[in-house]
Amino acid sequence: MSAETVAAGIEQAVKAYIRACNDGDAETIAACFCSDAVHYFPTGPKWSGASTIGANFSKRVRELGHFWTVDMVLVDAYRRAAALEWTQFAKNGRVLRGVDCFIFKAGSFRIQEIRAYGTAPIQADLERQELRDFDYVGRGYPMTRPA
């Protein structure tokens, strides 16, 4: 497979994963991962296993109204890795921006590992969790949850 084909497949897999998360479908989310995948977070314990990851994201969507946008995807086809810049919207109005680092299983487009990073430590008193002085509007980033 050419590097261009691998890069396109990885980007497509990242976008399919975010669609599955937004749909809150635990089985479809789990299908994006290797069975032994791990998802790391800066403020909580890791989630291990595709079914656990799927169930936990499904629960977040149902209970917290989380919704993510794909703001930018950068792919390294040779390392089978990607970085996703995202915006997360919650039903309580909170906005969080961040980046996920993805590692894909060799020879597949299934996610082996995700390391999630928010823009800064979550501050409960701030409604918008994003970079200060960054021109989100001017650069075309979503400012409200898409319909």
For each residue, the residues with C-beta under 8 A, 3 or more apart:
1: 5 6 9
2: 5 6
3: 6 7 77 78
4: 7 8 77
5: 1 2 8 9
6: 1 2 3 9 10 77 80
7: 3 4 10 11 75 77
8: 4 5 11 12
9: 1 5 6 12 13 109
10: 6 7 13 14 75 77 80 81 82 102 104 109
11: 7 8 14 15 73 75 82
12: 8 9 15 16 109
13: 9 10 16 17 32 104 109 110 111
14: 10 11 17 18 70 73 82 84 102
15: 11 12 18 19 70 73
16: 12 13 19 20 32
17: 13 14 20 21 29 32 111
18: 14 15 21 22 68 69 70 84 86
19: 15 16 22 23
20: 16 17 23 25 28 29 31 32
21: 17 18 24 29 57 61 66 68
22: 18 19 61 67 68
23: 19 20 28 61
24: 21 57 58 61 62
25: 20 28 29 54 58
26: 29 30 51 54 55 57 58
27: 30 31 54
28: 20 23 25 31 32 54
29: 17 20 21 25 26 32 33 53 54 57 58
30: 26 27 33 50 51 53 54 55
31: 20 27 28 50 54
32: 13 16 17 20 28 29 50 110 111
33: 29 30 37 50 53 54 110 111 112
34: 37 50 105 108 110 111 112
35: 49 50
36: 48 49 50 112
37: 33 34 48 49 50 53 110 111 112 113 114
38: 46 47 48 112 113 114
39: 46 47 53 113 114 116
40: 46 113 114 115 116
41: 44 45 46 47 116
42: 116 117 118 121
43: 118 121 122
44: 41
45: 41
46: 38 39 40 41
47: 38 39 41 52 53 56
48: 36 37 38 52
49: 35 36 37 52 53
50: 30 31 32 33 34 35 36 37 53 54
51: 26 30 54 55
52: 47 48 49 55 56
53: 29 30 33 37 39 47 49 50 56 57
54: 25 26 27 28 29 30 31 33 50 51 57 58
55: 26 30 51 52 58 59
56: 47 52 53 59 60
57: 21 24 26 29 53 54 60 61 66
58: 24 25 26 29 54 55 61 62
59: 55 56 62 63
60: 56 57 63 64 66
61: 21 22 23 24 57 58 64 65 66 67
62: 24 58 59
63: 59 60
64: 60 61 90 91 92
65: 61 89 90 91 92
66: 21 57 60 61 88 89 90
67: 22 61 88 89 90 145 146
68: 18 21 22 86 87 88 89
69: 18 86 87 89 142 146
70: 14 15 18 73 84 86
71: 84 85 86 87 97 141 142
72: 84 85
73: 11 14 15 70 82 83 84 85
74: 82 83
75: 7 10 11 81 82
76: 79 80 81 82
77: 3 4 6 7 10 80
78: 3
79: 76 103
80: 6 10 76 77 103 104 105 106
81: 10 75 76 101 102 103 104
82: 10 11 14 73 74 75 76 101 102 104
83: 73 74 99 100 101 102
84: 14 18 70 71 72 73 99 100 102
85: 71 72 73 97 98 99
86: 18 68 69 70 71 97 98 99 100
87: 68 69 71 95 96 97 141 142
88: 66 67 68 95 96 97 98
89: 65 66 67 68 69 94 95 142 144 145
90: 64 65 66 67 93 94 95 96
91: 64 65
92: 64 65
93: 90 127
94: 89 90 127 128 129
95: 87 88 89 90 127 128 129 130
96: 87 88 90 118 119 122 129 130
97: 71 85 86 87 88 118 119 129 130 131
98: 85 86 88 116 117 118 119
99: 83 84 85 86 116 117
100: 83 84 86 114 115 116 117
101: 81 82 83 114 115 117
102: 10 14 81 82 83 84 111 113 114
103: 79 80 81 111 112 113 114
104: 10 13 80 81 82 108 109 110 111 112
105: 34 80 108 110 111 112
106: 80
107:
108: 34 104 105
109: 9 10 12 13 104
110: 13 32 33 34 37 104 105
111: 13 17 32 33 34 37 102 103 104 105 114
112: 33 34 36 37 38 103 104 105
113: 37 38 39 40 102 103
114: 37 38 39 40 100 101 102 103 111
115: 40 100 101
116: 39 40 41 42 98 99 100
117: 42 98 99 100 101
118: 42 43 96 97 98 121 122 129
119: 96 97 98 129 130 131
120: 123 129 131
121: 42 43 118
122: 43 96 118 129
123: 120 126 129
124:
125:
126: 123 129
127: 93 94 95
128: 94 95
129: 94 95 96 97 118 119 120 122 123 126
130: 95 96 97 119 134 136
131: 97 119 120 134
132:
133:
134: 130 131 139
135: 138 139
136: 130 139 141 143
137: 140 141 143
138: 135
139: 134 135 136
140: 137
141: 71 87 136 137
142: 69 71 87 89 145 146
143: 136 137
144: 89
145: 67 89 142
146: 67 69 142
147:
